[in-house]
């Protein structure tokens, strides 16, 4: 077993001539909460999506629990089973109920029987505070509720790692708190999490480590205190200035 | 890998499909006690061939070939394909012979084996009964109607520069006559006995001048069918000797006396020619045409939907080769006009594979490829219209591509596709009419045949149109009902 849940070694990504990620090295330890910040287009979402193979790497290596996800013998589906992901736009399946969304993967992948899956789904919905919405269709829910269902859907696979891609960016301000509340609880329970967010207050509060992305590279990283109170780089300072005093 | 296997399976099926169809086709040699020859003929060339009121093919040609077959001890299977299609089918060796009031010409003698002449004919010009055209000279600057591939058309084209007229081409006699009666064309050129028969049966046309290019009709067989020609010639000789030949001619053209001509005309007048009279008289025939149309439609929709979904799915697989196959399939079969595709499969493919393609199979394959290409295009489009985030969310949960497609993407895509499916079903129904070109006795072809017999173009086409509309209305209601059920 590797020391790290996630290891990224000199990872590059380019679309044609456009280099979006330029040599990123990033390790995530067990139970660690890593928050990635930076301006739009800095490459943080791309890096996050590489962790579960939604984006392929142009060069470099990504190991999950020591296993190279780009290797031919690696079953990417098995790797993804232990990596939950929450998207900016929730991406709930509109053709099935909340219960259907949460039970689909466990039952389809033969991880749980129908009854077990429903039982677990109820437990997950309780974690996100939506037990009463089990039979609702996604379209009947508010954005905040949909995002919490999406978290429950990911948790139903009992993942070792949770990835959050700007989970609150598409929400009305009054919905943000509920979603962050759920994430805060997960962090406290020791979930390994990698989060891309613009919620600086939240980052300060839950992050074990904050990583600042600039122009496709990691410019600076450290504890929340290091980054928010004593940033070393000019770019970090000016970015924080802009977002904190907006 | 599950995904890879599935892909191979799909490709395999795509390749196997034409082979399976090929296996369904009858082999080249059919062992039988009595040899059966397939004989192509025209659909609307009275009195040589036409369908009577019971939708049975009758006429001088048919009585003759049947009588000869009887004397010479062989069997014939008659295929009313239309003159042009019959000649093409003979060229492609889809059929063994053609008897369709075919003039013996040097070109035809080069391409086919021609029998001894069995009827003397000539080309005549006919004009509207009340028209002002009195001779070839009056045709200057006018339009003249001819029928594709006929000797009369050849004649008209050979003199058109001299007399300064242009020609317009029709696929069957009735449409050509109607064009002259309505005044769109000033005249038409037609074989003399055929023209005479049409006029006897109430066509408002008259013959001008003397027959030109007097020639003879002969029976044609493909070059490798010497035995058939020998039998035909021997049989013809016998019929001429025993008087049966004259009887057959008399049956359709009378003995040439004014009295017999009048009786023939009179017979035509006595039948009920009102809309409902005609509807009643032709009800059975129309319904059998409708049945063929419905069978074609249902079978074609089934296969086209199957092929369309398979190809559409190939088009969204994350595999460049599969996508290429789908794109090429759609490009080719959506790009080809349906009629070209039908003729290619029916008359072109047999010369490639060396085996006949029955008209029904050719029709189904044509529709399957064409409608399948359209279906594939909207299946592909419907899947691509589903938010890409759906696939990402499904894959991020660990679902393999196939499962994600089946459980998450397809149910959403199908909702997007339903209106297109309904639309395609209706188009398929209408497109079956184009298969009349390869002689399938579907509704449109049935209409053509009835009109060839009774010359009631307007009323019969109205009936045919109404039948199509009724069926399409029913289909639309059914579709709307299904759509509501799915949406609910």
Interface residues (C-beta under 8 A of the other chain):
Chain A: X52 X54 X77 X78 X80 X81 X83 X84 X85 X87 X89 X91 X92 X93 X94 X95 X104 X105 X108 X109 X150 X153 X154 X157
Chain B: X387 X389 X390 X392 X393 X394 X395 X396 X397 X398 X399 X400 X403 X407 X408 X411 X412 X415
